[in-house]
């Protein structure tokens, strides 16, 4: 008998973070950890909780959180209270917005353009466990390196910065050329030339210029939709780029609202976007944005829309 039949359709037992195991006498409990950030004291607390209510082990998931395996359903209420007290409440897994993932961002990474961790916390606070007809995965990468696979998430956010060059001041030293992984920079006639068709707006060349000749436009947020991994992996499609967190949240609002209104269970987000028509989906999402102070910024598509 599954824990859902045993305990009915309400309470801790049917929360998305409570997953029936193959042996239905036990369940796995997933933890909510936006951006995968956890304190040492919280880890100690999770260890004690896992010993008390599980089998003494913790499983690290691919979505930057922990699971406590082999929990008896009869202990879930007490486990729930212990996890809340520890600051690591039960997470989500079913048809809802699940744990928001993020790279280290400007806290630690020298390539970072945006504070992905704080952004993940803001998005988590607003959307986590929002009940929908499908599961929604959100991933935030602070640069186009996409260390948390933002291109393979239902909603992917990537921090970008477009370089602005002043050719009259360039010494042609070639330092930025050596650091450009896209080979978008070349030295010609003593100055550096930028191929905008190859540039992926990572902003790395801005930091490498010894003479500070290369400047950067205001930071931007590139938004991808419909990515997926698992049995049917796909790279997401480019939706739009915006220049502020406020505008980013407006776009996410539109995406979540589309899912709430039109998405149906049993089919991946990407497939439903394509079935309904990507242009129609984009128009719906940006309709709310157009009525606000939203201003999209131009950015080349990092991934081709062709299938």
N, C-alpha and C positions, 0 to 999 in steps of 0.2 A: 504494500500500500504506500502511495506517495505521501509526502508530508502535507500536500495540499488537500488531499481527500481526508486525511486524519484531522486536520485542524480547521478546515473550512476555507472560506474565501476572504478572510480579513486578518489583520494583525501582522506580526513580524514574519510569520511563516510563509506569507505570499509576497514578501518584498522581493524586488528583483535581485538583490544581492544574496538571496538564499537559494541555493541551487541543489536540486535533488541529485544525488550521486547514482551511479549504476546500481549499487546496492542501496535501494530506496529506504533502508533503515537509517541511513546517514545522509547528511547534507554538507555542502561546502558553503562557507560564508565569505563573501567578498567584501573588502573594506573600501571605504570612500577616502581617497587620497588625491585631491586635485594636484596635477603636475608632479605627482609622485614624491612630494615633499613630506618628510616625516622626521620628528625629532628623535634623539637618542632615547629620551624618557618614554616616548610613545612606543618605540620598538621594544623596550623592556616590558612595557605594559602588554603589548601584543604577545610577547613570549609567555608571560604569565597566563594570559587569557587562553592561549593555544594549549597550554599544559592543562588548564582547568577544564576546558570545554571541548577540546579536540584531542588529537593524538600527540601533541607536543611538537608539531611541525608547522611551518608556514610555507606557502607556495608563492613565489614572486611571479606575477602575471606579466604579459606583454603590454598591458595598459597601465604600467607604473603603479601598481598597487599590490596588496597582499591578499591571499585567501587562507582561511583556516579550514582545513579539511577534516572529515570524519567527525562532524558534530552531531550529537543526538538531537532530534527535533524537540524533545521534551525540555531541553535546556536553552532553547532559543531566546525566550523572554529574558532570562538572566544574562545571557550572553549579550543581548542587545543593550541592556543597561550598562554592563561592564565596558562595552565598546564606546558608548556615548561618553561615559565618565573619563575614558582614556583619550578622548578627542579624536577617535578614529571610528566613526559610526559605520553602520552597514551600508554597502555601496549599491550599485544597480547593474542589471544585466539584461533585463527583458525589453519590452517595447517602451523605451524611455531614453533620455539623454544619459549616457553612462559616464564613467570617470574621464575627465578632461585631461589629456596628456600634453606635456610641454617639454621642450629642451631646456637646458640651464639658462639660456638667454644672457642678458647683459650682466647678470650676477657673476658669471664666471667665464663665459666664452668670448674669446677675442674676435670671433667672426660675427657676433650677435648684432642685430640692428634694433631689436625691440626687447622689452622686458616680458618675455613669454610667460614666466612663472606668475607674476602678478596678474597678467591678462587672463591666464587660465583660472586663477582664483575668482576673478570677477565673473567670468563666463559660468563657472561652476555654481557660484552663488545664485545666479539668475536662472539657469536652465537645468541644473542637475536634477535628475529623476522627474523631469517634466514628462507627464504621461502622454504618450503618442501611440500611433498605430504601428510604428516600426522602431527598431533600435537605432539610435543616432550616436555616432562616434565623432568627437571633435578633437583635432590635434593642432598644436601651435608650434611652429618652427620659427626661430628668430632670424633665420636667413635661408636662402634657397638651398643650402645643404640638406635641409629637411630631415634632420636627425631623428625625428619622431614620425617619419613617413606621413607627413601632412597630405601628400598627393594621393595616399591610399586610404583616406578617411572620408566619411560622409561629408564633413565640413572641414576643410583644411585651411589654415591661416599661416601665411609666410611673411616674415618681415623683409622689406626691400628698401633699397636706397639707390636712386639713380645718380650716377656721377655727372658732375658738371666740370668740364675741362676748360682751361684758358690756354690755348695753343701758343699765344704770344709769350707766355712766361715759362713754358715747358723747356727744360734743359735737354730732354732726350736721353736721360740717364738710363731708362729702360727698367727701373726697379719695379714699377707697376706691371710691366709686361711679364716679368718673371713670375709674378704672383697670380696673374689672371689664369684661372683654371679653364676658362671658356675660350682662350686664345682670341679674345675680342680686341686685344691691344697689340699694336705693332709699331716699331720705330721706322719712320719714313722721313728722309731728308732732315734728320736731326730733331724731329718732334714725334710725339706719340699720337697715333691715330686710333680712334675708337670705332669699331664696327658695331653699330647699334643692333644689327640683326643677330649678332652672337651674344651680346651683353645680356646677362640674366639679372641685372640690377642687384647683385649681392652686396655691392658697396665696398668690397675688399680693397680695391685699388685706392680708395680714398684714404684709408689708413696707412697704406704702404708708401705714399708719396713723401719723400724726405723734405721736400720744399713746400709742401702744403699747397701745391698748385691745383690739385684736383679737389674740388669741393663736392658737397652732396646736396641734392634736393631734400626737402623735409621727408622724414621717414614715412614709409607707406606700408600698407597691409594688403597683400594679395590674397584673394579668397578663391579657393578651389571647391568644387562640389562633386559629389557622386563617386568619389574614390572608394575602392573596396579591396579587401584581401580575403584570405580563406580559399574556399573552393572555386570562387570566380573572381580572381584578382583583376582590378582595373585601375588605371591612373585617372584621377579626377579631371574634370574640365574647368578651365579658367572661367570664372564668373565676372569679377570686377576687382579693381584695386582702389583703395580709399586712403586718405591721408591722416585720419585720426581714429582714436579708439571709439569716439562717439559715433562716427559714421560706420565703423565696423559693427558696432552693436546694433545699429539700425538694419544693416544687411542681414545679420544673424536673426534678428526679430522676424524679418520677412521670410527667411528660409524656414524657420520653425513654424511660422504661421501657415505657410504653404503645406508643410507636412501635416499639420493639425487638420487642415481643411480637406486636403486631397489625397494624401498617402493612404494606402491600404495595407493591411497585414499580409504577410506571405510573399512579399516581393521586395527586393533590395531598392534602396533609394535611387541609385543610379538608373536602374531599369525603368522606374516610374517617371523619372525626369525625361528620359528619352521617349517613352510612350506618349506622354502628355505634350511633348515638344519643348526642346530646350529654350527656344526663343520666348515661348509663352511663359515658361517657368521664370525666366530671367525678368520678363516684364512685370510679373506679379511681385517678385521679390523687391525690385527696385521702385515699384510704384510708391510705397511708403517713403522710400528714400528721397524720391523726387519732390515730395511734398514737404521735406524738411530742409535743413541747411546742407544737406548731403552734396558733395562734389566729388565725382569719380576722377581719378588720375589716370593718365595714359600709362600703359605698361605692356611690353610685348608678352605674348603668351609663352610661358616656359615650356608648355607641353602642347603638342599639336592637337586640335580638336578632331582630326580625322581618325576614324576607327580602323 
